[in-house]
Amino acid sequence: MANPLQFIQQVRTEVGRVTWPTRREVLLTTVMVFIMAMLTAVFFFFVDWIIRTGLSFILNG
């Protein structure tokens, strides 16, 4: 069993080694995620519309 104080010291050391992203990097990646989510939503909207139209055409006649 490890000493809890030693564990906390090791955790603090490891956190100090982390390279944290800059505000600009966080903003850029957030915007990119929103753009990709919107593109995916539009893509699946059109795929759904095409499938629905095709099935309506087949089933109605």
Buried (B, 14 or more C-beta within 10 A) or exposed (E): EEEEEEEEEEEEEEEEEEEEEEEEEEEEEEEEEEEEEEEEEEEEEEEEEEEEEEEEEEEEE
